[in-house]
Amino acid sequence: MLITFRTETYADITLFGDIAVQLLKMMGHSGAVPGAILAADIPAALARLKQALAANQAVAPADTQDEEAEDEDANEPIVGLAQRAFPLIELLTAAAKAHSDVVWDYL
């Protein structure tokens, strides 16, 4: 499933559902889809998201792959949660500057 975030002042952002729900929970929301953040609540949600991502980066990910999987994926770059969250952070920042609400729903 894909979840799309929308605001009037920025391009739509689409994320994989599991990642989107994880980021929503980091912002202090239940992770329910569909949903919305009012313009007045965006700065606090953005701050919580950035703080949670910083704490998440401080913890090293556990190596759960077996040797065969490592050989197949050895040349593939690892995309971290902070990298996946970057477009959403940009959308939230633009919405906060323009005092615009943010809504999300399944694509």
ChimeraX attribute file (.defattr): number of C-alpha atoms within 10 A of each C-alpha:
attribute: neighborCount
match mode: 1-to-1
recipient: residues
	/A:1	8
	/A:2	13
	/A:3	20
	/A:4	19
	/A:5	24
	/A:6	21
	/A:7	22
	/A:8	15
	/A:9	17
	/A:10	17
	/A:11	13
	/A:12	15
	/A:13	15
	/A:14	18
	/A:15	20
	/A:16	14
	/A:17	18
	/A:18	13
	/A:19	15
	/A:20	22
	/A:21	18
	/A:22	15
	/A:23	25
	/A:24	18
	/A:25	17
	/A:26	20
	/A:27	21
	/A:28	14
	/A:29	15
	/A:30	12
	/A:31	17
	/A:32	12
	/A:33	16
	/A:34	12
	/A:35	14
	/A:36	18
	/A:37	16
	/A:38	14
	/A:39	17
	/A:40	12
	/A:41	14
	/A:42	22
	/A:43	17
	/A:44	13
	/A:45	19
	/A:46	21
	/A:47	14
	/A:48	17
	/A:49	22
	/A:50	19
	/A:51	13
	/A:52	18
	/A:53	19
	/A:54	12
	/A:55	10
	/A:56	14
	/A:57	12
	/A:58	9
	/A:59	8
	/A:60	7
	/A:61	9
	/A:62	6
	/A:63	7
	/A:64	8
	/A:65	10
	/A:66	8
	/A:67	9
	/A:68	9
	/A:69	10
	/A:70	13
	/A:71	10
	/A:72	9
	/A:73	12
	/A:74	10
	/A:75	8
	/A:76	8
	/A:77	7
	/A:78	9
	/A:79	8
	/A:80	12
	/A:81	14
	/A:82	17
	/A:83	11
	/A:84	15
	/A:85	18
	/A:86	12
	/A:87	17
	/A:88	22
	/A:89	17
	/A:90	15
	/A:91	21
	/A:92	26
	/A:93	16
	/A:94	17
	/A:95	22
	/A:96	21
	/A:97	12
	/A:98	14
	/A:99	18
	/A:100	19
	/A:101	19
	/A:102	22
	/A:103	17
	/A:104	20
	/A:105	16
	/A:106	14
	/A:107	12
